[in-house]
Amino acid sequence: MWEIQERFGLDALATVDRAEPEPGPGQVVVRVRAASLNYRDLLTVEGAYNPRQPLPLIPLSDGAGEVAAVGSGVTRVKEGDRVVGNFAQKWISGTPSRERLRTSLGGPLDGMAAERVLLDAEGVVAIPEHLSFEEAACLPCAAVTAWNALVAQGNLTAGDTVLVLGTGGVALFALQLARLLGGRVIVTSSSDAKLERAKALGATDVVNYDTTPSWDEAVKTMTNGQGVDNVLELGGAGTLARSLRAVRFGGQVSLIGNLSGLDAQLNLAHVFMRGVRLQGILVGNRDMFEAMNRAITLHRMRPVIDRTFAFDDLPAALEHLKGRGHFGKIVLRVA
Ligand SMILES: NC(=O)c1ccc[n+]([C@@H]2O[C@H](COP(=O)([O-])OP(=O)(O)OC[C@H]3O[C@@H](n4cnc5c(N)ncnc54)[C@H](OP(=O)(O)O)[C@@H]3O)[C@@H](O)[C@H]2O)c1
């Protein structure tokens, strides 16, 4: 398994052996077959996500595998079942809470960069039949976050227009899920080549935010001056002001990411004078995950995997994420 050891930093990652986990009552041991990377994992390893996180820590919130052993009283799953971990083990339904979030994998709890992990039987979700372990490992954080912003908090309906910033993990799930639900999707990216790939995935309109710095105006033009119904705000401080100008009266800006920083300066009139809803999004609960999986199964939707790395190459995989060359998800093959 991989550990962030005595200090933070990509160079502080090391492979170690720990005792084989044994399932207690209500627990399962999962033989992990694949894990995936999120921007949060990079921040965690670098110490920027939670500088007070006790170490050592096994990183990565997302992983999929087979149930290898079950503890007493477990009826939800059995040995051999293909499962994926729920991001916050004890967040089954309802709103987030401090107690529920304390059970998040990959910090504060040990994560999925390990051959075998101990999880709550209630904290795993069945893998859609048509997905491989690599594909299923992409779902817990990025896809559930996109689903929460679009469906649980966004009430997306056919014909709605969604603006998605960038072409990373959350962004491409938002594109795929919004299209599957009948939405029109506008995607921004710093790369024309990535925008072409986004079109192939169903993006109806695209805009390059490097060559068109006033991308909010371009989005307004694409929507007959109205603005979009829902912005999946992944950029953070550097993009929020433009996102607020790109949303329609009464629309929603789903605050998800901080790729360009956390401290934003805002003209509040752009929010209240236009009746805009600023909705914070925090991943999602198990009920959302299972609802999303029903849609993914029905439409045989497949996550977009940019690249798969060998287990020993976790530091290189994180460097690849940091380099922003990726399109979709970065996966670690575990066994
Ligand atoms: N609130 C939550 O629960 C939650 C859950 C998941 C993720 N997040 C956050 O959401 C963000 C995205 O996460 P991820 O894992 O999907 O990241 P990721 O896969 O690393 O996506 C990064 C991509 O975003 C685009 N990008 C980078 N800087 C940008 C900017 N200033 N403006 C617009 N786009 C930019 C780039 O796409 P192009 O190359 O196409 O330009 C980049 O490749 C992160 O901030 C993460 O912490 C939050």
The ligand as a Tripos MOL2 file, in Angstrom:
@<TRIPOS>MOLECULE
LIG
   48    52     1     0     0
SMALL
NO_CHARGES

@<TRIPOS>ATOM
      1 N1        -16.9790   20.1420   -3.7230 N.am      1 LIG1
      2 C1        -16.7300   18.8550   -3.9490 C.2       1 LIG1
      3 O1        -17.2960   17.9750   -3.3280 O.2       1 LIG1
      4 C2        -15.7440   18.4860   -4.9970 C.ar      1 LIG1
      5 C3        -15.7360   17.1940   -5.5220 C.ar      1 LIG1
      6 C4        -14.8620   16.8990   -6.5660 C.ar      1 LIG1
      7 C5        -14.0010   17.8930   -7.0300 C.ar      1 LIG1
      8 N2        -14.0230   19.1110   -6.4510 N.ar      1 LIG1
      9 C6        -13.1610   20.1880   -6.9560 C.3       1 LIG1
     10 O2        -13.4890   20.4030   -8.3220 O.3       1 LIG1
     11 C7        -12.3160   20.7980   -9.0290 C.3       1 LIG1
     12 C8        -12.0920   19.8400  -10.1840 C.3       1 LIG1
     13 O3        -11.7530   18.5750   -9.6590 O.3       1 LIG1
     14 P1        -11.3290   17.3850  -10.6330 P.3       1 LIG1
     15 O4        -10.9050   16.2710   -9.7620 O.co2     1 LIG1
     16 O5        -12.3600   17.1960  -11.6750 O.co2     1 LIG1
     17 O6        -10.0290   18.0690  -11.2700 O.3       1 LIG1
     18 P2         -9.1680   17.6780  -12.5200 P.3       1 LIG1
     19 O7         -9.6190   16.3800  -13.1010 O.co2     1 LIG1
     20 O8         -7.7470   17.8180  -12.1100 O.co2     1 LIG1
     21 O9         -9.5660   18.8430  -13.5690 O.3       1 LIG1
     22 C9         -8.6810   19.8590  -13.8750 C.3       1 LIG1
     23 C10        -9.1280   20.5360  -15.1850 C.3       1 LIG1
     24 O10        -9.8990   21.6950  -14.8970 O.3       1 LIG1
     25 C11        -9.5950   22.7130  -15.8340 C.3       1 LIG1
     26 N3         -9.1190   23.9400  -15.1800 N.ar      1 LIG1
     27 C12        -8.0130   24.1310  -14.4790 C.ar      1 LIG1
     28 N4         -7.9350   25.3950  -14.0570 N.ar      1 LIG1
     29 C13        -9.0560   25.9940  -14.5060 C.ar      1 LIG1
     30 C14        -9.5470   27.3110  -14.4280 C.ar      1 LIG1
     31 N5         -8.8920   28.2590  -13.7790 N.pl3     1 LIG1
     32 N6        -10.7270   27.5670  -15.0190 N.ar      1 LIG1
     33 C15       -11.4190   26.6160  -15.6660 C.ar      1 LIG1
     34 N7        -10.9870   25.3360  -15.7760 N.ar      1 LIG1
     35 C16        -9.8130   25.0530  -15.1930 C.ar      1 LIG1
     36 C17        -8.5160   22.1870  -16.7580 C.3       1 LIG1
     37 O11        -9.2010   21.7330  -17.9070 O.3       1 LIG1
     38 P3         -8.7160   22.1860  -19.3810 P.3       1 LIG1
     39 O12        -7.3930   21.5450  -19.5670 O.co2     1 LIG1
     40 O13        -9.7630   21.6490  -20.2860 O.co2     1 LIG1
     41 O14        -8.6410   23.6820  -19.4250 O.co2     1 LIG1
     42 C18        -7.9340   21.0310  -15.9610 C.3       1 LIG1
     43 O15        -7.4140   20.0350  -16.7750 O.3       1 LIG1
     44 C19       -11.2050   20.8270   -7.9920 C.3       1 LIG1
     45 O16       -11.0720   22.1180   -7.4770 O.3       1 LIG1
     46 C20       -11.6850   19.8840   -6.9170 C.3       1 LIG1
     47 O17       -11.1130   20.1390   -5.6670 O.3       1 LIG1
     48 C21       -14.8690   19.4260   -5.4560 C.ar      1 LIG1
@<TRIPOS>BOND
     1     1     2 1
     2     2     3 2
     3     2     4 1
     4     4     5 ar
     5     4    48 ar
     6     5     6 ar
     7     6     7 ar
     8     7     8 ar
     9     8     9 1
    10     8    48 ar
    11     9    10 1
    12     9    46 1
    13    10    11 1
    14    11    12 1
    15    11    44 1
    16    12    13 1
    17    13    14 1
    18    14    15 2
    19    14    16 1
    20    14    17 1
    21    17    18 1
    22    18    19 2
    23    18    20 1
    24    18    21 1
    25    21    22 1
    26    22    23 1
    27    23    24 1
    28    23    42 1
    29    24    25 1
    30    25    26 1
    31    25    36 1
    32    26    27 ar
    33    26    35 ar
    34    27    28 ar
    35    28    29 ar
    36    29    30 ar
    37    29    35 ar
    38    30    31 1
    39    30    32 ar
    40    32    33 ar
    41    33    34 ar
    42    34    35 ar
    43    36    37 1
    44    36    42 1
    45    37    38 1
    46    38    39 2
    47    38    40 1
    48    38    41 1
    49    42    43 1
    50    44    45 1
    51    44    46 1
    52    46    47 1
@<TRIPOS>SUBSTRUCTURE
     1 LIG1         1 GROUP 0 **** ****
